Amino acid sequence: MPKQVDNYILERKIGAGQFGEVYKGFNKLNGQDIAVKVVKRDLLKGKFLELLENEIKVLKSCNNPNIIKLYDMKKTANNFYLILEYCNEGDMGEYLKQKKYITEDEAVEYLIQIISGFKTLVKNNIMHRDFKLANILKHNGMAKIADFGFSKLMGKEGMTGTMLGSPLNMAPEVLDGTMYNNKADIWSIGTVFYEMLFGRPPFVASNIIELIKNIKTKPLQIPRKINNISPEAEDVLRRMLTVDPNERISWDELFKHKIMTYREEKIKKELEDTLKSQDLNLVLNLSKFYINNNKVVQHVAEISKKEELNKDRKSVV
């Protein structure tokens, strides 16, 4: 029998973390799919309680289609339950394990959505501090920034010094243990974009000391044999993955970078070239153009799972 918390039914476990587990569920009142993050109360002491409170504040303050939504929160004697938006395609890390790497067009589309989500975070003076592939959820082809367990509401000074995150995605100033600002998140976005394009992190090492050395001494490689990316994609990558945070691209520059609109311009040019074509089979050209620019990302099939869950729901409701 599935567990029930108030009006929420927890159907099956879909993930686990340091402080608890994540379940796929639904709202008994309206049938809406949900994800439920279960956090054990006895583990939440001191700094860990502060991190959970920060996560809740951040999710409550952010309303953006590219940021995971917090619908509700429940408390029991043993647990906190965060009732979250459910994403039907898992996370970007799982997606890339299947694909190895993705085309520039698809990667840029996800980057634009990610940057759109960060516009809201920056506006609200919030740092994510743990941005990586596993913390990008996918729902019907849309990217959603998730897991704000390490996030921070920045004060007036806009600086912090806590070393948090995943080393391969952490900015060099964070790895160095120095004070840093929210431009550290820009580096993390750069590492994620790089992984989408080439299927591997931009810098690797067997330990943090070696990783810092590699970042500071080895030039950023663009493996064109894997993905022959455009000048626009290379430019934004290099500017995000600039070691010195003072020289790194700013948020305003990133929001206005050509990468945000170049795909639209590219499609417009392709259409103009097609219309100017002297090819007698113009209809065929237009059809090819439409197919090339309206590719649908393959979604995870959950038909059998849904049939099983519907049976469960009938027994519960």
N, C-alpha and C positions, 0 to 999 in steps of 0.2 A: 504494500500500500504506500503510495507516494506521501511524503511529508507535507504538512500544511502549516503555514504561518499566516494567521489572519485570513485574508482572501487569496493568498498566493500559494499555489501548488508547486512543489519542487519535484520535477519528474525524473531527471537523471543528472549525474555529475558530468560536467564537461571540462573541468579544469581544477587545478589546485595551486595554492600559493603558500607563502611562509606562514600566514596567519589564518588559513582556512581554505575553504573550497568554493567553487563556482558551479551553480546548477542551472540547467535549462528548466524553465517552468512556464506557468501561465497564470493570468489573473482570472480567478474563478468568476468574477462578476461580469467581465466582458470578453473573456477568451483570449485576451492579448498575450502574445508570446513575451516572455521576460527572461532576463538572466538574473540570478540571485547570488550575490557575493556574501558568503557566510563567514563572519569574522569571530573568532573565539575571544570572549571577554577576558578570560584569565591570562591571555597573552598580551593584552593591551595595557601596558604600564609605561609611565613616563613618556619618552620620546615616541614610542609606537602609538600611544593614544593620540598624541599631538598630530602624528602623520595621518591617522584616520580622520580626525577632525578637519585637517586641512583638505583632505580628499573630498569630504562631504561639502565643505564650503566652496571649493572650486567647482564641483559638479552643479551645485545649486546656482552659482553665479554665471555659468556659461550656457548660453542658448545658441547653438550653432549646429547645423545639420552634419558637420564633420567632426563633432565631439559627442562622445557617448552620453546619453541622457540618464539622469538619476530621477526615477519616478517617485520613489518612496523609501522610507527607512523604518525598520521595526527592531524592537529590542525584546529579548527574553532574558531570563536569569543567566543563561550560558552564552548567548550569542548576540551579535549585531547582524542584521540582514539588510543589505543594500539592494534595493529592487531597481535593476538597471535595464536599459534598452537591450534587446536581444539581437545579435547579428548572425545571420544564417550561413555565412561563408567562412567562419573561423578567422584566423589572423593572417597577416601578410607573410609571416615567417613560414607558416604551413603552406601557403600558396606558392612561395618561391621554392620550397622543397620539391614541389611537383613540377614547377616550370624551369627551375635552375636560374633563369633570368628572364626578363620580359622585354618587349620591344620598347624603343624610346617613346613612341606615341602613348603607349599604355602607362609607362613609368611617369611621363610628364603629366598625364591626366591625374594620376594619384598624387603627384607632387603638388599640383594646383589645389587639389582638395585638402591636402595636409596644410599647405600654407594658408588656405582659407580658414581652417580651424585655428591655426596659430594667431591669425589676426585678432580673434576674440580673446585668446589667452594674453597676448601682448597688451591689448586694450585694457584688460582687467589686471595688468601687472602680475601675471602668474607665470612661473617657470614650471615646466614639466619635470625636468631633471632625470628622466629615465625613458627618453624617447628612443624606440627601437622597433624592429619589424614586428616582434611579438605583441607590441602595444598599439598596433594599428589593426583594428578589426574591419571586416568587410561585410557589407550588407547590400545585396542586390547590386553589386558592382561599385558601391560607394565606400570610400575609406572613412573610418571614424577613429579619432584619437581616443585611446582608452588608458586605463590604469594610472590614476593620478595619486597613487600611494606615496610617491616621493615628491609630489608637487609642492610648491612653496608660493605663498602670497608674499610678494616682495615689499619691503618697507620703502620709506622715502629714499634711503641710501641706494637701493637697487642692487646691493651686493650681498653675497653669502659665501661661506667657506666650507660647508659640509661636503665631504666627498661621497657622493651618491651616484648610482647608475650602473650601467653595464660597461665595463672597460673598453670594449671595441667600439662603442658608440659615444664614449665620453670625450669631451673636449680636452685638449692638452692642458689648459689652465686648471681644469678640475683634477686631472690625473696628477698634476704637480702639487696639489694641495694648497694652491693659492686662492685668494679671493677672486670671485668671478661674478658676472652678471648674466642676464638672460641671452646674451649672444652665444653662450655655451649650447643652448638649444639649437641655434642655427647650425653649429658643427654637427650635432646629432642628426638633424634633418639631412645634412649633406652625406653622412655615412649611410643613411637609409636609402637615399636616392641612388648612391653608388652601388649598393647591394642589389637594388632592383635592376639596375642596368647591366651589372657584370657578374652577379651571383656570388659575390664575396665581399668582405669588408675592405675598405681602402688601405688599412694598415693592420698587420697581424703580428703577434709575438707570443712567446711562451710565458712571459710574465710582464707585469706593469712597467718595470724599469726598462726592459727591452722595448716595450710598446712606445713609451715616451721617446726613447732614443730614435726609433724608426720614424715616428711622426715628425720629429724635429730635424732629422738628417736625410731622410730619403724623399726624393721628389714624388709627387702624386703621379701614379701611372694611369694611363687611359688605355686599357686593352682593347684596341679597335678590332682585333680579330674576333672578339666575343660580340662586340656591339659597336658599330661604326657611327658613333653619336654625332649630332650636329654641333656646330660652333656655339650655338646658344646653350645647349645642354652642358657642354664642356666648360663654358664660361661660368655658369652658375655653380657648377660643381667646384671648380677651383676657388671661386670666391667664398663659398660656404666653408670649404676645407682649407682655409688660410689659418696657419698656426697662431699668429699674433691676433688676439681678439680685437685689438685696436685697428688692425688692417682688414679684418674680416668684413664681409658685406654687412651693412646694417639692416635692421628690420624694414625700414622704409624703402631702402634700395631693393631688398628682396621682394617686397610686395609690388614694386614697380618694374621688376626685371622683365626683359623681353620674353623670357621663358613662359611668363604668364599668358601671353597672347600669341606667341609665334605659331602655335598649331592652328589657330583660327586663320592667321594670315597665310599659312601654308595651304590650308584647305581652299581658301579663297583664290589663291594663285592657281592651284590645280584645276579649280572650276573654270577660271578665266582661260587657262591654257586649253582645256577641253572644248570650251565654246569657240575658241579661235581656230581649233583644229580644222584642217581641210579634209579630214577623213570623212568619206561618204557615210560611213556607219556611225553617225554621231550618237544615235541612241545607245549603241553598244558601249561607246566611250563613257557616256553619262552613267550607264548601268555599272560599269567597272568603278567609276569614281564613287558612286553611292555605296557600293559594297565595301570598297577600301576604307571609307571614312565613317562607316556605321557598323563596325565590327562589335559584336556583343561579347563581353567577357564571359567565359564559361562559368556558370554558377554551379555550386555544389548541389548535387541532387539529393533531396531529403524526403522523397516521396514515401519510401518504405518506412522511414522513421516517423513521419507524420501519421501514417496509418496506424502504427503501433501506439503512438501517443494519443490519438483520437479515441482508441479503445480504452486506454487508461483514464482519459478524461470522463468518458461516459460513466465509468465505474465510480469515479470520485464525485462528480457533480450529481 
